Amino acid sequence: MCGIAGFSRFNFSGDTELLVQMGNTIAHRGPDAHGEYLTDTVGLCHRRLSIIDLSEAGKQPMHSADGQVSIVFNGEIYNYQAVRAELINKGHEFANQTDTAVIIAAYKEYGEDCLAHLNGMFAFAIWDEAKQKLFIARDRLGKKPLYYYFDGTDIFFASELKALKQISQIPTEIRTDAVYDFFAYQYIPDPKTIYKNIYKLEPGHCISFQQGKLDKRQYWDVSFANTDNVDIKQHEQALIKTVTECTKTRMVADVPLGAFLSGGVDSSGIVALMSKLDTKPVTTCSIGFDVKAFNETEFAQVVADKYQADHHEFIVHQNVKDNLAKIVRYFDEPFADPSLVPTYFVSELARQQVTVAVAGDGGDEIFAGYEKYAVDAQENKIRDAFPSWFNKKIAPSLAKIISVTPVLNTSTVGRKACSLLNTLAVDPAMGFYYSNAFITDKTWLSLVNEQTSQELAGYHPSKITLDKYSKADGPDHLAKVLYTDLKTFLPGGILVKADRMSMANSLEVRAPLLDYTVVEQAAKIPSEYKFNQGDKKHILKNIFKPLLPDEILYRKKMGFSVPLADWFRGEIKHIAEDKLLTNNAGLVKYFKADAIKKLWDEHQAAKHDHGAVLWSLLMFQMWWDEYVTA
């Protein structure tokens, strides 16, 4: 796991000093070594976290034997040994044991089609001297980040935005629609960034830059159209075989390796498989809270005891306010998933024991594990139970009555009823957006100032969800929703959080369930095998049933949550009050100060739980302080 950056030099005069400067901003991604490469036409830099072949032979930028191909690479290629053997049979020779050398040889053999041969998490840039071409690619699911800026003549790229911000010629004007996206999703969906002219390279995409022209294309997508309706047992047998093999390939490392263990189905199943695949005890790490409703450590301990793991545990208590600014600094555009806090702490804990951690990420998005899928199914069931005239005309009116009735709009039941009635009036895709947006249209309109409203000119962030949903080829609503989350929530939220918080601690995280072969296999499994009469992740629980006790498999899902409501009234109250109400220059550029204060006062008085919106406001202002006014 590493950090990369670079630029072309057709009209840009960046030098080695600039490459070093860009690399230094992302040194946390790779503290073991650095390297720079500069020619008349390209500059490349690399920060290395040594995982495979710890010798100097693994240093990057790495070059082919003839000097015609150079690469900077962030990530891991899990099938590199098999690809290496194939390339040796084709006459290629290797000077070292790294997966980086395998990418170079694969590119020389297959050109841009090398991507079809590589299975891993990666973002890399290859300079082809003979063709005077820069080839940039990002892995299929988006586990590793890649940002770029193209000025019409030269291209600039980096693992993180902060490296690109070292180049004064790159404009950093904030795009207002991305601000709205952030408050709706708690992240900014690709290809957008918070800046107008800088973009994320989407997962499963690559860029060819040659003779001043940029060509971006998609090289991989997942289809849900080819559902295989064989008996569930056949799917289970094939699935456990694939997941086991993907776990095994992620246990290859020349450094200490362990696992995250939350006590949930996904991480527990992976730890169980790791224990079966290795005779040594698995080093496991768990994070808990002193608020019982958010603490899963007792369940993690059950799994750790069962498999005699070398278990480590940390309780988040009175640690948030002292570390929040430091944690948020690693997100160089606004990001507000509250579980970034425990993810940072579990990564910090794990790095004290290991350099690589295996995680259960992906199970919920691939196998329908989130509670939101159950809520969505219930809403669609209710929608289908009423005639369309009731859903479109009566339901919104009832929702409006609830929203203006104090006794009702201040209760949890009232708010849920209001949300449900509003979603009945729209189609299932829009209903899914409304049920899962982190800010309602009503709250947004109450907050946003006139200038921001005019700049948005009718834009609505639901477009992100609806565009992906309409592209999905699944045979039913759940399949389309899972595709949508795989293209939005997973790469934009879950994987960004995992990458930034692990890299903040120079820790590599690997996720067997996010192997693209698992994803493709899961896409062929009928939706009813995933979500079976209310049983979320049904087939995944079935394959892990021989490995895990029922108290792990069938307990209520807690998620990696934090006690936000309590934090704003206690642990982070003073920090939040300062950022939201006093030193709030970023917020008042887009929002009305009195509207923010109203949310704050209502929350403090426990009239409403505005925790999610207040957290987004706080994260935006803390980002602003670090990257706009700093």
N, C-alpha and C positions, 0 to 999 in steps of 0.2 A: 504494500500500500504506500502510495507516494503522492507527491504533488508535481504538476507539470505546468509549464507556461511557455509562451513563445510568440513570434511574430515573423511576418515576411518583411523584406527590406527592399522592395522595388521603388518605393517613394519615401519610405520611412527610414530614419537614420539611427535607430536604436542600437546601442552598443552592449558590450559585455557587462559593463557596470550596471546597466538597466536590467539585464537578465539576472544578475546577482540580487539586485534590489527586489525584483518580482519574486524570486525564489525565497528571499528572506521573509516575505510577508506570509508565506505558506510553509515556513520551516517546521511547524508543528506536525504537518502531514508526513514529513520525512526528516527526522533529526539525525539520521546516521551518516549521510553524505550528501554532497551537492555536486552538480556538474553543469557546465555551460558549453554551448557550441555556437559559433558565429561564423557565417560566410557572407559573401556579398549579397546573398539573396534570402537568407533565413537566419533566425536566432532561436535557439531552443535551450530551455533550462529544466532542471530536474532536482527534486529533493527526495531522498531515498529513505524508506523504512525497510530495512533488510529482513526478508522472510525466507526466500529460496536462494541458495548459493550465496552465503554471506561474504564471500571473498570479494576482492577488488574487481574480479571478472564481471560482477553484476552491476558495476557502476554505469550510470547513464548521464548524458545521452550515449546510446550504444550504436555502433556502426557495423555494417556488413564488412566482410573481409576485403571487398574491393572498394570500400569507402563510398559506394554509390547510394546506399540507403542508411538513413539515420533515424533513430526513434527516441521519443520520450514516452513513458508508459506508466500509468497508474492503475493498479489492480492486480488480479491474479487470473491466470489461464489454468483452469482445473484439469483440462485434458491435454496439457502441453506434452506430457510424456508420450501419449499415443500419437499425437501429431508429429512430434519429433522423430519417432520411429518411422512414420510414413515418409517424412522428408529425407531421412537418411537413406531409405530405400530408393529414393529418387535422385540420390547423388549429393545431397547437401551435407556439409560438414559443420560441426559445431565446436567453438572454442571454449564454451562454458556450459553449465548445466541449467541456465536460467530459462524461464518462460519467455523473457524478453527476446532472447535470441531466436526462439521458435517463431515469434511473430514476424521478425525480420525475414527469416527463411520462408515462412508461409506467404508473405507479401511478394517476395522475389519469385516464388513458384506460381502463385495464383493471382497476383495483383490484388485489386480491391475485393475480389471474391474470397480472399483469405478469411473474411469475416464469417463465412459459412462454415469454416473449419474450426473456429475458436469457440470454446465454451468457457465462459468466465464472467467476472465483473471487471470492467475496464473502461478507461478513456485513454486514448493514445493519439499521438501525432507522428506521422512518418514523412520525412523529407526525402523525395526521390530526386536525386541530383541530375540524373540523365534526362528525366522528363520535366525537370524544374516544376515539380508538383508537390503540394502539401496535402496529405491525406489524413483526415481527422475522423475518428470514430468513437462512438459511445455504446456500451453494452446494451443488450436487448431490453432489459427491464429498468435500466437507469440507476444501477447501484452506485456508479461512480459519476461525479459531476463534470460538466464541461461547459464553460462560458466562452462566447466569442463576440468579436466586433469586427465589422467589415466596412471600410471607408470608401469602397469603390475601387481602390487600388491595392491596398494591403489588408491582410487579415491578422488579427490578434486573438490569442486564446489563453485560457488558464483554468485550473481546477477550481479556483475561487475568485469572486469578483474583486477582492482586495488586491490581488495581483494586477488585474487590469487597471485598477485605479492609480497605479504607479505611473501610468502613461498619461501625461497631461493633455495629449491631443485627443484622447477619447472623451467625448461629451458625457456628462452624467446628469442630464435633465430627467427629473422624475416623471413617470407616466401615470396620470391620474387614474386610468382604468385599472392599473395594477394595484393601486391603493385600495380600490373597491374590491378587487379580487381577493386581496389579502384579508380583508375583514370578513368576507364571505367564507373563505376556505381555511384561513389561518396560515396560508402559504401563497406564493405567487405561481400559478400553473405555467409550465413551459408551453411555448418557447419564450414567453415573456420573462423579463426581470423587472425590477423596480425602476430601471432606467430605460429611456425610450429607444436607444440605439444599440443596446447590448442584449444578447439573446442567450438562452440555454439551448444547447444542442439536444434535441429530443431523444429519449431512449430509442434504440433500434434504428438510429439514423447515422449517416456519415456525410462528410463534406469533402469534395475534391476542389482544391483551389489551384488554378493553373492559368498563367498569362493574365493575371488580374481578374479572372472570372471565377465566381463561386457557384458551385453546383451542389445542392443538398438533396439527398434522397433517403428514402426509408428502405432499409435492407431486411427488416423483420417485423412481422406482426403476428398476433395470435388469433386464430379463428375458433369460434364456438359453433360453427355451422355443422360440423361433422360429428354429431353426437352418436356415440356407440351404445346402443340399447341392450347390450349383453347383460347377463346377470351381475348384480352388484359384487358378488364374490370374485368374479373374474377381474373386475376393476380393482378390487382390493388387493388381489395377489400381484397384479402388475404394478400397482402404486407402491406397495411396501418395498418391492424389489427396487424400483427407481429411487425412492427416497433414501433407502439404505445405501445404495451406490453413490448417490450425491453427497450423503453425509461422509462416507468413506473418503471421497476425493477431497473433501474440505478439511480432512485431518492430516494432510500432508504439509509439513512445515519444518524448517530447520531451526525453529525457535519454540519456546514454551507455548502450549496451546491449551485452551480451556473452553468454557461455555457460559453463556448467560442462562440463568435458571429463575424464571418468574414464578413457577408453580402452576402455570397454565398448561393447556394441552400441548401447544406447539413446542415450546422450549423443553418441556418435560419429556415429550416423545423423542426429541433430538438427543437429549442427554442420555436417555435409555439406549438409543441406538449406538451412541458413542461408547457407552459402557460395554455393550455387546461386541463392539469392533476392536476394543483395546483391553489388554489385561491390566493396564495401570489405571488407578482411580482417576476419574475425570475431575479436573479443577473447575468448580462451579462458583458463580457469584450472583448474589441476590441483593436487591434493594427493597427496604420497607419504610413505612411511615408509622409514627406513633399515634396516628388516627386509625383505629381498627378497621373502619370501613374501607380504607385504602391500602391495607397491609396484607400482602400475600405471602409473607415469609414463612408462615407455618406450613403452607402447602409446598413451598420450595423445599423445606426441610424434610417433608415426607419423601419426596423423590430422592433427595440427597442421601437420606438414610437407606432407602431401598437399594440404591446402587453404590453405597459406601463411597460417595464422592468426597473429594477434598473441598469442603464447602466453606464459603466466606460470605459474610452478611454485613450490611451497613444500614443503619436506620437514619433516615433524613429527619433531623430534629435540630431546629435552631441553626441550620446551615444555609438556608435559602437566601436570606437577606445579605449574608456576608459574601456570597458567591454569585449572585444573580448577574451583576454587571459583567463579571468575567465570563460567565457562561454565554450570555447574549452576544458578546463581542465576536464569537465564532460564527455567528450568522450575519453575513455582510449584506443581506437584504432582509426585510421584515419577515419574521417567522414566529408563530404563536402557539404551536402545539405545546400545552403545558407539560407534557411528559418529557420535554427536552431536559427538565431539571433532574428527574431520576435517571434518565439515560446518561446524562453527564456523570452523575455519581457512580452508577454501576460500571461505566467505562473506566472511571478513575480507579475504582476498586479492582477491576479486572486487570488493569495495566500493572498494578503492584504485584500481580501473580504471573501473568502471561503476556505475550505479545500479540497473540491471535485468539479471538473468541468466536465460537460458533453460536449462532442465534436462531430463534424460531420465527423470524420475520417472514411474512408472506402467507402464512396459513389462513389468516382471517380473510384476506382479499381473494385468495384462490378458491377456498373451500367454504365461503359464506359463514364466517365465524362471528361477525360483529352483531351486536344487538340491533343495529340499525336495519339489518336485513329482515329481522323478525318484525320490527315496527313497520317497515315498508310493506311486508306481506300482509299484515293486519289492515293497514290503510287501504291497500288494493282490494282486499276482501270486502271491506265496508263500502268502498267506492262502487264495487260491482253489485252490492246488495240494494242500492238505491237507484231510482231512475235518474237519467242524466239531467232532467229539468230540476230535480231537487239539488243535485250536486252543484249545478252551475248557478242557480238563482237563490235557493233557500239557504244552503250551507254558508255562503259568504255573509249573508245577512245575519245569521245566527252568530257567526264568528265576530262580526262587528259589534253586536249587542254585548257579547261577553267582554270584548276588549275595552268597552267604555263603562262597564259595570264594576265599580271598585271591589265589591265583595268577591266577584268572580275573577277579575284579571290579576288579583294579587295571590291567588291560590295556585298550587301546582296543578290540581285537576283542571281548573279553569284555563290555564295556559295551554295545557295539553289538548283540551277540547277545542280551543281556538285554533291551534296549529292543525289539528286533524280536519276541522271543518274547512279551513282554507285550502288544504291540499286536495280535498274532495272536488273542488271546483276546477282543477287542472288535470292534465293527462298524467299517466304514471311517471313519465320521465321528469316532468316539472315538479310533480309531487315529491319525488326522490330528492330533488335539489332543495325544495323548501324545508323538508324534514331534517336535512343534514347541514344546511347553511348555519354558520356560527353567528350570523346577525340577520334579523328579520328586516324586511323592507320597511316596516314601520319604525324600527329603531334607527336604521340607516337614515331615513328621511328626517327623523327628529334631530339627528346629530350633524348632518352634513351642512356646510354653509352654502350660500348662494353661488359663490364663484366656482366651487367644486361641482355643484350641481350643473352649472352651465358647461363646464369643461367636459363632463361626462356625456352630455347631449343624448340622454336616453339610454346609455349603455347599461347593461345588466349582467352581472357575473354568471348568471344561469346559462349563458351562451356556452361557457366552457363545458358544463355537464351535458347540455343538450347536443352539442356538436359531437362529442364522443359517443353518446348514447345512440345517435342516429347512424353513426358509422359501424356500430356493433352488428355482427351478423348472427347472433345467437337466436335460437328458436323460441325463447321465452323472455319475459321481463327480467328474471333474476340473472340469466346469462348476460343480458345487455348491461345490467347494473354492475356485474362483476367485471366485465370488460371496461366499463367506464372508470371504475375504481383502479383497475390495473394501469390505466392511462393517465389518471389524475392524482388521486389521493395517495397511491403507493409511491410513485416517483417524486411527487411534489411535496409530500408530507413525511411519510414513514421513512423513506430512504434518505431524504435530506437530513432528518433528525439523526438517524443512525450514523451517517457519514460524518457530519460535523462534530457530533459529540464524541465519537470514537477517535476521530482524527485529532480532536483537541487534546486527547491523551495519548496520541501516537499509538493507537490500538487498531489492529485490523479486525473487522467483523465479517464473518462469512455466514451465508444463509442458505442451507441446503434446499429448503422449500421454494426458494426463488431461482433454482436452476431452471433454465428455459424448457428443459425436457419435462420437468414436473409440471410446469405451467401448461405446456402443450397437451400433456396427458390429461391434466385436470379439465381442460377445455372440452375434452371429448366425453367427460362423465356427465350423465344427465343431471339437471338441476335438483331433481327430487332425491338424488343420492347424496347431495351436499346439504341441502336444507330439507329435512324429512319431517314433515308434520310438526314443525317448530323446533326440531333438534338441529341446531346449527353445527356445521362441520361434521355431519353424521358419518361420512365415509372415513374421514381422518381419525375420528374417535375409534371407529371399527378397526383400523389397521394398527392403532396403538393399544388396543384393548388387552392383548396378551402381555404388554409391557408395563402398563400403568394401572394403579388401583382406581376403582370407581369414584372415590372421593376427589380424584384429580380430573377424571374424564367428564364427570357429570355435575360438578359443582357450578354455581352461578358464575358467569364470567365477570371479572372485576375490571379487566383492562389495566393498562399501565397509567393509572389516573393519579391526580394529585388533588388535595383538598383546597381548591381555589377559593371557595367562599370563605373558609376559615382564614386562609392566608391574608386576604384583603382586610379582614377585621382584626388581624393579629400580627403574624410573622412579617409580612411585607407592607403593613399599613402605612408606615411613615414614608417609605421609599415611594410607594404608589401615589400617596397624597401629594408629594412634592412634584412627581413627574406628570401627574394628570391635571393638577389644579394650579401649580405655580410655575415651575420651569418646563413649560409645555409648548414651546415655540413650534415644534413640528406638528403637533395636534391642531393648534389653532389656525394653522395654514389651511386645513381642510375641514375642521369641525367647529361648531359653536361652543365656546367655553362654558356657557351657562347650561347647555345640554349635557356636557360631560359631568358637570357638578351635580346635576339632577340625578344622573345614574349613580354617581358616587354616594350621594346622600341617601338615596333609596336603599342602596346595598348596605351601607353602614347601619341604617335603621332596621335592617332585615325585613323591609317591605317587599323587596324583590331580590332574587339572586341574579345579579348582573355579572357574575364572575367571569364568564367567557368573554363578554364584550370588553369589560375592564382590563382583562389580561391582554387582549389584542391591542387596546389603546396603550397600555403600558409598554408592551413589546415594541410598538411602533415608535413611541417617544424615545425609548432607550436605544433603538437602532439609529434614530435621527441624531441623538447626542453623539453617538460614536462615529457615524459615517457621513453626516451632513455638516454639522457645526463643529466637529472636532478639528 
